[in-house]
Amino acid sequence: MNWPLVPQQFVTGILNGGTIGLIALGIVLIYKSSEVFNFAHGHLVMFGAFLTWWFTGGGAEPGAGLIDLPLWLAVVAALIVSMGIGLLIERFALRPMTGQPLLAIMLMTLGLAQLFEGATAVLFGVELKSNFPAPFSPSDVLIIPFPGAFGDAIRLKYTLVATFVVATLAAVVFIWFFNSTKTGLAMRATAEDHEVARSVGIRVRRVFGLSWGIAGVIATLGGVLLATVSGVSLNLSTVALIAFPAILLGGLESLGGALLGGFAIGLVQALVQASRLIEVRNSSEIAPYLLLLVVLLIRPEGLFGQKRIERI
Amino acid sequence: MAMLRPAGDFDRSYEQDMALLRQPWHYWLLGISLLAAFTLPLWGDAYLVATANQIAYTIIAVQGLNILTGYTGQISLSQAAFMLVGGYASALLVIHAGLSFFIALPLAALAAGAIGLIFGLASLRVKGFYLAFATLAAQFIIPWLSRHTFKEYLGGANGAIEVPVPQLGGVNFGEVSNYLYISLVALLITTVLMFNVSRTRLGRAFVSVRDNDLAAELLGVNLFAYKLRAFFIAAMLAGLAGAIKAHSQRGVGTEFGYGLNESIIFLGMLVIGGLGTNLGPFLGVAFIVLLEDLSDLLGGVLAAAFPELSSQLLTSFRPIFFGAALMLFLIYEPRGLSHRWQLLRAGWRLRPFTR
């Protein structure tokens, strides 16, 4: 370990973990209400980022683009569109699959992911869009004095702090929505048992549609946050692959667990980069998966998930 | 096979009951298709031969996946990673141990099988999509290891090493028209293997694990042992396919694919062909490979028409076509093309009483 780097990496990891947690939250939300594990979530994230970029003018000169909105308005427009996309996915892709085995539903979301990958490439092009209108410039750095760290201070980009605050706030709001509002309770009831939920007057189909719509919104929000840090490209979809270990670590049924799992994954990815060994530093892309294997072998249900009891 | 047979068609001996080829037209069909496949270099053009070669080794990989996912019901997202293991094993044995390709090939298959066993151990603890995640981890870890460890052997960050051309008795297999015979013979062997696995004790145990693992355990099927056997066979066939692919492309490494995307495409091929059927891998692989060629053709035509958009048009049609085909099959024909074929056969036999 390269100890002077650790405090910096620790804080950076937690800050990155916020966005991972938010993305993981979207997957858990759909899993909880409809038992579909959404492998296409990463592609929704990517598509949301591209949509926002397009609404801000799509990299054209100011005033020359087809649509030229300020960032906040573009985000709102992208959120509305992605909610519609979520509803469409539920109606046309997942509803015909009700009652099909696990593998079929899993492959359905994988097929969706491929479709989104191709559609994004056709609509927006394959090259990296580095001109995403970020609210802060990369040189805006928050410096916290920290004796013993590298340079006796922790340097944090404003962008990173802002994404962390937005992601954590959004995650907390969605968890509150799920646990305390009437709609959220209806969604939880549906997750528990479809038939019982119907018998007390909950429209199960509407709940499925709603949860996909909300997942679309969460995905786009995550996409915008990622884009402000690293630009808009087709690679954004791979971040969701890091959200999977976060979900399994936190437990499939736990929204709070997804957020905490996101922090843990962000932390692990950042901390391996504080190592002195080049091999360990390079492993930051697979470190989450090594953690995933450990979780699967020791505690498959995750930290806050429900243990499955099988009855014949 | 639970096929309804017409009255008067019965078996007189055990051998007849177990025969795979039971009608005269079975022999004719087999003979004609073998003749067509093995004389392909004589009458087919270069594109046809290359495509047939690609289809042949892809079928072997998908047959392995069929054992694991189709018959045993264990979802695997790491078939491409096991192909990578097989490709590297064969290449290293030929380059550094100086073995002949034809000895390295089965050894590479065994090496990939052994790696498959390691990740199959996860099936002791978890099942369903938890197991899918364990195999997903394998799909990330194996290619990463190939890029970051043993750099002088595995090619390092370039992600590729060169693989020599196989030779045997003066025949140079560098030409794809010669190489096709290696793929075809391997495919023939694995196909006979598949037919026999699926109808013997091993295959029946696999199916019972898939249909209800608790019931299978009560009937005396050792769940763990049979799951491991399924993992071993799947990884072994993937390794065989990977070794054949590596020597056919004369290079192996992450530069040549072997990513998560390929694993997903293998699963898609299997579902489109038909899960848990011996015909499925053939139909599914042929369908997807031809669909990919069609999408490349279409992308090329459109790219020529709109040159400023060519980069996005050339790359985007494959995922769109594959995703759309997979989704449509899952909604409208989840039992795949081989079920269509069964319906067609039943309709032909019961004619004129079918619509």
HADDOCK unambig.tbl for C-alpha pairs under 7 A between the chains (distance, minus, plus):
assign (segid A and resid 96 and name CA) (segid B and resid 331 and name CA) 6.34 0.50 0.50
assign (segid A and resid 97 and name CA) (segid B and resid 331 and name CA) 6.68 0.50 0.50
assign (segid A and resid 103 and name CA) (segid B and resid 75 and name CA) 7.00 0.50 0.50
assign (segid A and resid 104 and name CA) (segid B and resid 330 and name CA) 6.66 0.50 0.50
assign (segid A and resid 108 and name CA) (segid B and resid 327 and name CA) 5.74 0.50 0.50
assign (segid A and resid 108 and name CA) (segid B and resid 330 and name CA) 6.95 0.50 0.50
assign (segid A and resid 111 and name CA) (segid B and resid 323 and name CA) 4.19 0.50 0.50
assign (segid A and resid 111 and name CA) (segid B and resid 324 and name CA) 6.88 0.50 0.50
assign (segid A and resid 111 and name CA) (segid B and resid 326 and name CA) 5.87 0.50 0.50
assign (segid A and resid 111 and name CA) (segid B and resid 327 and name CA) 5.87 0.50 0.50
assign (segid A and resid 112 and name CA) (segid B and resid 323 and name CA) 6.04 0.50 0.50
assign (segid A and resid 114 and name CA) (segid B and resid 319 and name CA) 4.91 0.50 0.50
assign (segid A and resid 114 and name CA) (segid B and resid 320 and name CA) 6.27 0.50 0.50
assign (segid A and resid 114 and name CA) (segid B and resid 323 and name CA) 4.99 0.50 0.50
assign (segid A and resid 115 and name CA) (segid B and resid 319 and name CA) 5.79 0.50 0.50
assign (segid A and resid 115 and name CA) (segid B and resid 320 and name CA) 4.53 0.50 0.50
assign (segid A and resid 115 and name CA) (segid B and resid 323 and name CA) 4.80 0.50 0.50
assign (segid A and resid 115 and name CA) (segid B and resid 324 and name CA) 6.44 0.50 0.50
assign (segid A and resid 117 and name CA) (segid B and resid 319 and name CA) 6.61 0.50 0.50
assign (segid A and resid 118 and name CA) (segid B and resid 316 and name CA) 4.26 0.50 0.50
assign (segid A and resid 118 and name CA) (segid B and resid 317 and name CA) 6.26 0.50 0.50
assign (segid A and resid 118 and name CA) (segid B and resid 319 and name CA) 5.10 0.50 0.50
assign (segid A and resid 118 and name CA) (segid B and resid 320 and name CA) 4.89 0.50 0.50
assign (segid A and resid 119 and name CA) (segid B and resid 316 and name CA) 6.94 0.50 0.50
assign (segid A and resid 119 and name CA) (segid B and resid 320 and name CA) 6.60 0.50 0.50
assign (segid A and resid 121 and name CA) (segid B and resid 312 and name CA) 5.52 0.50 0.50
assign (segid A and resid 121 and name CA) (segid B and resid 316 and name CA) 5.69 0.50 0.50
assign (segid A and resid 122 and name CA) (segid B and resid 312 and name CA) 5.53 0.50 0.50
assign (segid A and resid 122 and name CA) (segid B and resid 313 and name CA) 6.07 0.50 0.50
assign (segid A and resid 122 and name CA) (segid B and resid 316 and name CA) 6.04 0.50 0.50
assign (segid A and resid 125 and name CA) (segid B and resid 312 and name CA) 5.21 0.50 0.50
assign (segid A and resid 126 and name CA) (segid B and resid 312 and name CA) 5.66 0.50 0.50
assign (segid A and resid 286 and name CA) (segid B and resid 140 and name CA) 6.53 0.50 0.50
assign (segid A and resid 286 and name CA) (segid B and resid 141 and name CA) 6.24 0.50 0.50
assign (segid A and resid 289 and name CA) (segid B and resid 137 and name CA) 5.26 0.50 0.50
assign (segid A and resid 293 and name CA) (segid B and resid 134 and name CA) 6.17 0.50 0.50
assign (segid A and resid 293 and name CA) (segid B and resid 137 and name CA) 6.94 0.50 0.50
assign (segid A and resid 297 and name CA) (segid B and resid 122 and name CA) 6.88 0.50 0.50
assign (segid A and resid 297 and name CA) (segid B and resid 125 and name CA) 6.31 0.50 0.50
assign (segid A and resid 300 and name CA) (segid B and resid 126 and name CA) 6.83 0.50 0.50
